Amino acid sequence: MIKLIGNELQKIFKRKNIYILFLIIFIFIVGFNFLKRTSIQEDVQSIYLNIYNNDKSSLENYEYLNLQEDYSTILERVELEKYAIENKIDYNILLNSENKNMSLPNDARILLMKFFDNFDIALIIIIVYISSTIVAEEFVSGTIKNLLIKPHTRIKIISSKILVILLICLILPIIFLITQYIVGGLVFGFNSYSLSAIRFNHIKSNIEVIPMYKYITIIIISKLPMYIGIGLISILIGIITSNVALNILLSIGIYIISIIKNPVIQAMNIYKYISIYNWDFSKYLFGNNYNLINNNIIIPIVSSLITLIIIYLLIISMFKNKEVTNER
């Protein structure tokens, strides 16, 4: 099995397209960091005070105003602004949203915390590309025959491919987080990384101060089900269609559907049962969006787990029974 996994990794990193994708994302990360550099001269405490008064007024008159933001989003911002004022914080702690009337300065720490919000789609594209080609391309090129004539069972072959995708889903976010860490540090300075992550907990209605390493670890773990889910779906589509281009389009399409709030699904109160809407558990951390699942995180977790198991079993079954032309 280890040899099979090694061979799969070699095949992946022999493709020039992988390095082109990595280079493009690296350029985007560098450009994004430079774009986010600000030259705000005004006292940060004054900014917090101004936007706090503005947001507090919006919150108090929310039912009379035609605002595009959710009440909970403004509430989170108000609590964080209040905390910043009371504790004389002179850096940006507004993660999920900022008051559009006045901007706070960025630093390396806040951009690291926002990394997945800004670059999730880039990670998904690479995962989909690798997952789409790891099986489908073997059938298209005919190299699958070379594997099948060797003393390996089909279950072992496909299991090695699945394990490779699981490794990619874990390692890829870490690689790009390290890239953001270095680029952000060089552009903004590394000093801000010593500061903690500050979040408002909607369930407990309090401010939580979390060490950065712990916060980033929590985010990675909460994102893994989505990355693994989209990877397994891509493998499954590849087995069914043996068409790399169609596979990539369908997989990206499923991801896009998963990040769009569907009012019909929400109105039917079945949102929490549909795994593609819930496989990104980071959006539920600290009580965010709990109203979508009626404050019950267990059902989405179980639903996503069952879905992943079903997709895995379908992959095993279909690969085991897939016909190969001129197969020995």
C-alpha positions in Angstrom: 0.0 0.0 0.0 2.8 2.4 0.9 4.5 1.8 -2.5 1.2 2.5 -4.3 0.7 5.7 -2.3 4.3 6.7 -3.2 3.7 6.0 -6.9 0.5 8.1 -6.9 2.3 11.0 -5.3 5.0 10.8 -7.9 2.5 10.9 -10.7 0.8 13.9 -9.2 3.9 15.9 -8.8 5.2 15.0 -12.2 2.4 17.1 -13.8 3.5 20.6 -14.8 0.0 21.9 -14.3 0.3 21.4 -10.5 3.3 23.7 -10.4 1.5 26.3 -12.6 -1.5 26.3 -10.2 0.8 26.6 -7.2 2.6 29.5 -8.9 -0.6 31.3 -9.8 -1.9 31.0 -6.2 1.4 32.2 -4.8 1.2 35.3 -7.1 -2.3 35.9 -5.9 -1.3 35.6 -2.2 1.6 38.1 -2.7 -0.6 40.5 -4.7 -3.4 40.3 -2.2 -1.2 41.1 0.7 0.3 44.1 -1.0 -3.2 45.2 -2.0 -4.3 45.0 1.6 -1.5 47.3 2.9 -3.1 50.4 4.3 -1.6 53.8 5.4 -4.2 54.8 7.9 -2.8 57.6 10.1 -5.8 58.1 12.3 -5.8 56.8 15.8 -7.2 53.3 15.8 -9.1 53.8 19.1 -10.9 56.8 17.5 -11.9 54.6 14.5 -13.2 51.9 16.9 -15.2 54.6 18.8 -16.7 56.0 15.6 -17.7 52.7 14.1 -19.0 51.4 17.5 -21.4 54.3 17.8 -22.5 53.8 14.2 -23.0 50.0 14.6 -24.7 50.3 18.0 -27.2 52.7 16.5 -27.8 50.3 13.6 -28.3 47.5 16.0 -30.8 49.4 18.2 -32.8 50.5 15.2 -32.4 47.3 13.1 -36.1 46.6 12.7 -36.7 50.0 11.2 -33.7 50.0 8.9 -33.4 48.2 5.6 -30.0 46.8 6.2 -28.3 44.1 4.1 -26.4 42.6 7.0 -27.8 40.1 9.4 -28.5 41.2 12.9 -26.0 38.7 14.3 -23.2 40.0 12.1 -23.7 43.6 13.4 -24.1 42.3 17.0 -20.7 40.5 16.7 -19.1 43.6 15.4 -20.5 45.8 18.1 -19.3 43.4 20.8 -15.8 43.3 19.3 -15.7 47.0 18.9 -16.8 47.5 22.5 -14.1 45.0 23.6 -11.4 46.9 21.6 -12.4 50.2 23.2 -12.5 48.9 26.7 -9.1 47.1 26.3 -7.5 49.9 24.3 -6.7 47.6 21.4 -4.9 49.4 18.6 -5.1 46.7 15.9 -7.9 45.1 13.7 -9.9 42.4 15.5 -13.0 42.5 13.2 -12.7 39.2 11.4 -16.1 38.5 9.8 -17.0 41.9 8.7 -16.0 45.5 8.9 -18.0 48.7 9.0 -18.0 50.0 5.4 -18.0 53.6 6.7 -14.5 53.4 8.1 -11.6 50.9 7.6 -9.3 49.5 10.1 -5.6 48.8 9.3 -4.7 45.2 8.3 -1.8 43.2 9.7 -0.2 39.8 9.1 -2.3 38.2 11.9 -5.8 39.3 10.6 -4.9 38.2 7.0 -3.8 34.8 8.3 -7.1 34.4 10.1 -9.0 35.4 7.0 -6.9 33.2 4.7 -9.6 30.6 4.1 -12.2 33.2 3.4 -10.0 34.7 0.8 -8.4 31.6 -0.8 -10.8 28.6 -0.1 -11.7 28.5 -3.8 -8.0 28.2 -4.7 -7.6 25.2 -2.4 -10.7 23.6 -3.8 -9.6 24.0 -7.4 -6.3 22.2 -6.7 -8.0 19.5 -4.7 -10.6 19.0 -7.5 -7.9 19.0 -10.2 -5.9 16.3 -8.4 -9.0 14.2 -7.5 -10.4 14.5 -11.0 -7.3 13.3 -12.7 -6.2 10.6 -10.2 -8.7 8.1 -11.6 -10.3 9.5 -14.7 -6.9 10.3 -16.4 -5.8 6.7 -15.8 -8.8 5.4 -17.8 -8.5 8.0 -20.5 -4.8 7.3 -21.1 -5.1 3.6 -20.6 -2.4 3.5 -17.8 -5.0 1.9 -15.5 -4.2 -1.4 -17.3 -0.6 -1.2 -16.0 -1.9 -1.2 -12.4 -4.5 -3.9 -12.9 -2.1 -6.4 -14.3 0.1 -6.0 -11.2 -0.5 -8.1 -8.1 -2.7 -5.5 -6.5 -6.5 -5.9 -5.8 -8.7 -3.2 -7.2 -9.7 -2.3 -3.6 -6.1 -1.7 -2.7 -5.5 0.4 -5.8 -8.5 2.7 -5.3 -7.8 2.8 -1.5 -4.3 4.1 -2.2 -5.7 6.8 -4.4 -8.3 7.8 -1.7 -5.5 8.0 0.9 -3.5 10.2 -1.3 -6.4 12.6 -1.6 -6.8 12.6 2.1 -3.1 13.5 2.5 -3.5 16.3 -0.1 -6.6 17.7 1.7 -4.6 17.9 5.0 -1.2 19.0 3.7 -2.3 21.5 1.0 -4.0 24.0 3.5 -0.9 23.8 5.7 1.4 24.6 2.8 -0.6 27.7 1.7 -1.0 28.8 5.3 2.8 28.7 5.7 3.0 30.7 2.5 0.6 33.3 3.8 2.4 33.4 7.1 5.7 34.2 5.4 4.4 36.6 2.8 2.2 38.4 5.4 5.1 38.6 7.8 7.4 40.1 5.1 4.8 42.6 4.0 3.3 43.6 7.4 5.9 42.4 9.8 5.9 39.3 12.0 5.2 41.1 15.3 1.4 40.7 15.0 1.6 36.9 15.1 2.3 37.1 18.8 -1.2 38.5 19.3 -4.1 36.2 20.0 -7.2 35.5 17.9 -10.2 37.4 19.3 -13.7 36.1 18.5 -17.2 36.8 19.7 -19.1 33.6 20.8 -22.8 34.0 19.8 -23.9 31.1 22.1 -22.1 32.2 25.2 -22.4 35.9 24.3 -18.9 36.6 25.3 -15.5 37.4 23.9 -13.0 34.5 23.5 -9.3 35.1 23.3 -7.5 32.2 21.6 -3.8 31.6 20.9 -3.2 31.9 17.1 -1.7 28.4 16.7 -4.8 26.9 18.4 -7.2 29.0 16.4 -5.7 28.1 13.0 -5.6 24.4 14.0 -9.4 24.6 14.8 -10.1 26.2 11.5 -8.1 23.6 9.5 -9.9 20.7 11.3 -13.3 22.3 10.7 -12.5 22.7 7.0 -11.3 19.2 6.4 -14.8 17.5 5.9 -15.4 19.9 3.0 -12.1 19.3 1.4 -12.4 15.5 1.8 -16.0 15.6 0.6 -15.2 17.5 -2.6 -12.2 15.3 -3.2 -14.2 12.0 -2.9 -17.0 13.4 -5.1 -14.4 14.2 -7.8 -13.0 10.7 -7.6 -16.5 9.2 -7.9 -17.4 11.4 -10.9 -14.1 10.4 -12.5 -14.9 6.7 -12.2 -18.4 7.3 -13.6 -17.5 9.6 -16.5 -13.8 9.0 -17.2 -13.9 12.6 -18.4 -11.5 15.0 -16.6 -12.9 18.2 -18.0 -16.5 17.3 -17.1 -15.4 16.0 -13.7 -13.8 19.3 -12.9 -16.8 21.3 -14.0 -19.3 19.2 -12.0 -17.1 19.2 -8.9 -16.6 22.9 -8.9 -20.3 23.3 -9.6 -21.2 21.3 -6.5 -18.8 23.4 -4.4 -20.4 26.6 -5.7 -23.9 25.3 -4.9 -22.7 24.4 -1.4 -21.6 27.9 -0.5 -24.8 29.6 -1.8 -27.6 29.9 0.8 -30.7 28.3 -0.6 -33.8 30.1 0.8 -36.1 27.3 -0.3 -34.0 24.6 1.5 -33.8 26.9 4.6 -37.6 27.5 4.5 -38.2 23.7 4.3 -36.1 23.3 7.5 -34.0 20.5 5.9 -30.8 22.6 5.6 -29.0 20.7 8.4 -29.7 17.3 6.7 -28.0 18.1 3.4 -24.3 17.5 3.9 -23.0 19.8 1.1 -24.4 22.8 2.9 -22.9 21.8 6.2 -19.5 20.2 5.4 -17.7 23.4 6.1 -18.0 23.4 9.9 -15.9 26.5 10.3 -19.0 28.6 9.6 -20.6 27.3 12.8 -17.7 28.0 15.1 -18.5 30.4 17.9 -22.2 30.0 17.2 -22.1 31.6 13.8 -25.1 30.6 11.6 -26.5 28.3 14.3 -30.0 29.5 13.3 -29.5 27.6 10.0 -29.3 24.3 11.9 -31.7 25.2 14.8 -28.7 25.3 17.2 -28.1 21.5 16.7 -24.6 20.8 15.3 -24.9 17.0 15.9 -27.2 16.4 12.9 -25.0 18.2 10.3 -22.0 16.2 11.7 -23.7 12.9 11.5 -25.2 13.8 8.1 -21.8 14.7 6.7 -20.2 11.6 8.1 -22.9 9.3 6.6 -22.5 11.0 3.2 -18.8 10.6 3.2 -19.1 6.9 4.0 -21.7 6.4 1.3 -19.5 8.2 -1.3 -16.5 6.0 -0.2 -18.6 2.8 -0.6 -19.8 3.9 -4.0 -16.2 4.6 -5.1 -15.1 1.2 -4.0 -18.0 -0.6 -5.6 -17.9 1.3 -8.9 -14.2 1.0 -9.3 -14.3 -2.7 -8.5 -16.9 -3.3 -11.2 -15.8 -0.8 -13.8 -14.9 -2.3 -17.1 -11.6 -1.6 -18.8 -11.2 -2.1 -22.6 -8.8 -4.9 -23.4 -8.3 -5.5 -19.7 -6.2 -8.6 -18.9 
